[in-house]
């Protein structure tokens, strides 16, 4: 059993196909099949079973896959540490970011990454928090930013910022005037038809849970899984949204929208930095964690609600 065989087997097991694995590895499929078969013979175990859709991993194969990923990551980490001992950080890091955060953070992150780590590569994937947690667990991501994380033994979590949630609504199309009220209580939230993402979007789950604790039921008018589309519908008068202020940045003119802080109790969404507790961190990923913390303080800290509200009221007057 050698590293090459473990690498080949891991690709086939994760991709579920010899054909796809051969294309990714840039080798002939017969060569790939032969190497995996030799591994099975050596271990005296059936690791993969072919079926009409590709291959299925056996129980023995799943156990070997867990060991293989750990061994291959350890070897890669050793290579990176040796390379970094000679100079600047090298290697690859993958980061998952929710779309609302991505519109604010992607450009600063790429800019800072390019400046600090010119010999390294970064991959940024946008997705809902629930998907990012899944991708961290399966090893697709090194780091992720997630909203309102639930306890998970497979994920290490540290809070970055807490952002208050607001009721977002349309201004008067004729005058552009904003309502004078700057707050709305949670008890009044059922009076507003909401345009909100479907489960398991983190904000949807959090707001629904908080309303249930208060004996309230959410008034869902439309389920839309896209922040830009939600805000477009709000502007057109189809309903209201519940979002942090950060979500409306970079989504067209904010003059067409008003924001009321949700209070009694205050609803606040927590953005956290997450990494896999099972995957070995590299020196590069550690440094990118520090960059993400710095950028969160610079770009993601919320504006104080009363300051923002008073500014809006002055403009309306």
Buried (B, 14 or more C-beta within 10 A) or exposed (E): EEEEBBBBBBBBBBBBBBEBBBEEBEBEBEEBBEBBEBBBEEBEBEBBEEEEEBBEBBEBBEEBBEEBBEBBBEEBBEEBEEBBEEEEBBBBBBBBBBBBBBBBBBEBBEEBBEEBBEEBEBEBBBBBBBBBBBBBBEBBBBBBBBBBBEEBEBBBBEEBBBBBBBBBBBBEEEEEEBBEEBBBEBEBBBEBBBBBBEEEBBBBBBBBEBBEEBEBEBBBBBBBEEBBBBBBBBBEEBBBBBBBBBBBEBBEEBEBBBBBBBBEEBBBBBBBBBBBEBBEBBBBBEBBBEBBBEBBEEBBEBBEBEEBBEEBBEEBE
